[in-house]
Amino acid sequence: MAMVVDNAALENAKSAIDDASSNFKTMASAFISSLEGALSTFEGETKDVLMKDKIGTGEGTEGTLAYFLQKQVPDLIKGLGDLLEGNRTTINDSDQKLAEAISGGQG
């Protein structure tokens, strides 16, 4: 017997995961902005290096907190949704092919 999935439930789960990814990115951006604002009152080379090399100023600076929170984590969350969607379509396709094979291609 082929595995059957609840398409609507999995599509809803995929949508919820995509929303979570987007919401995480938005919250991460707000956090980084707040952190940068708090640290803007400091002066000196240590603060400059901390801001540039460790915190970053956005998702484009790989290796920084901003990049991790604004790019890598949301991408990971979205990737889980993409994996779920891929599994859903694979199961549906396999079920259809199995049905066709059983019926001799008359499905």
C-alpha positions as CSV (number, residue, x, y, z in Angstrom):
1,M,0.0,0.0,0.0
2,A,1.4,3.4,-1.0
3,M,1.9,6.1,1.5
4,V,-0.8,8.9,1.3
5,V,-0.4,12.4,2.7
6,D,-2.8,15.0,3.8
7,N,-1.9,17.6,1.1
8,A,-3.9,20.4,2.7
9,A,-2.2,19.9,6.1
10,L,1.2,19.8,4.6
11,E,0.6,22.8,2.5
12,N,-0.6,24.7,5.6
13,A,2.5,23.5,7.5
14,K,4.8,24.7,4.6
15,S,3.0,28.1,4.7
16,A,3.4,28.4,8.4
17,I,7.1,27.5,8.2
18,D,7.6,30.1,5.5
19,D,5.8,32.7,7.7
20,A,8.0,31.7,10.7
21,S,11.1,32.2,8.5
22,S,10.0,35.6,7.5
23,N,8.9,36.6,11.0
24,F,12.3,35.4,12.4
25,K,14.1,37.6,9.9
26,T,12.0,40.6,10.7
27,M,12.6,40.1,14.5
28,A,16.3,39.5,13.9
29,S,16.6,42.8,12.0
30,A,14.9,44.6,14.8
31,F,17.2,43.0,17.4
32,I,20.3,43.9,15.4
33,S,19.1,47.5,15.0
34,S,18.4,47.8,18.7
35,L,21.8,46.3,19.5
36,E,23.5,48.7,17.1
37,G,21.6,51.6,18.7
38,A,22.6,50.6,22.2
39,L,26.3,50.2,21.2
40,S,26.3,53.5,19.3
41,T,26.8,55.3,22.5
42,F,30.2,53.7,23.0
43,E,33.4,55.0,21.4
44,G,36.7,53.6,20.5
45,E,38.4,51.0,18.3
46,T,37.0,48.1,20.3
47,K,33.5,49.2,19.6
48,D,34.3,49.7,15.9
49,V,35.8,46.3,15.5
50,L,32.9,44.7,17.5
51,M,30.4,46.4,15.3
52,K,32.1,45.6,12.0
53,D,33.5,42.1,12.6
54,K,31.2,40.5,15.2
55,I,27.8,42.1,15.0
56,G,27.8,43.3,11.4
57,T,25.5,45.8,9.8
58,G,23.1,43.4,8.0
59,E,22.7,40.0,6.5
60,G,25.4,40.5,3.9
61,T,28.4,40.3,6.2
62,E,29.2,36.6,6.6
63,G,30.5,35.5,10.0
64,T,28.7,38.2,11.9
65,L,25.8,37.9,14.3
66,A,23.6,39.9,11.9
67,Y,24.4,37.4,9.1
68,F,23.6,34.4,11.3
69,L,20.3,35.8,12.6
70,Q,19.1,37.6,9.5
71,K,20.2,35.2,6.8
72,Q,21.3,31.8,8.0
73,V,18.6,31.0,10.5
74,P,15.7,32.2,8.3
75,D,17.2,30.2,5.4
76,L,17.4,27.1,7.6
77,I,13.8,27.5,8.7
78,K,12.7,28.0,5.1
79,G,14.8,25.0,4.0
80,L,12.8,22.8,6.4
81,G,9.6,23.9,4.7
82,D,11.1,23.3,1.3
83,L,12.1,19.8,2.4
84,L,8.6,19.1,3.7
85,E,7.1,20.3,0.4
86,G,9.6,18.2,-1.6
87,N,8.6,15.1,0.4
88,R,4.9,15.8,-0.1
89,T,5.3,16.0,-3.8
90,T,7.5,13.0,-4.0
91,I,5.0,10.9,-2.1
92,N,2.2,12.1,-4.3
93,D,4.1,11.4,-7.5
94,S,5.2,8.0,-6.2
95,D,1.6,7.1,-5.3
96,Q,0.4,8.1,-8.8
97,K,3.2,6.1,-10.5
98,L,2.4,3.0,-8.4
99,A,-1.3,3.3,-9.2
100,E,-0.5,3.5,-12.9
101,A,1.8,0.5,-12.7
102,I,-0.8,-1.6,-10.9
103,S,-3.4,-0.6,-13.4
104,G,-1.1,-1.4,-16.3
105,G,-0.7,2.3,-17.3
106,Q,-4.4,2.9,-17.6
107,G,-4.6,5.2,-14.6
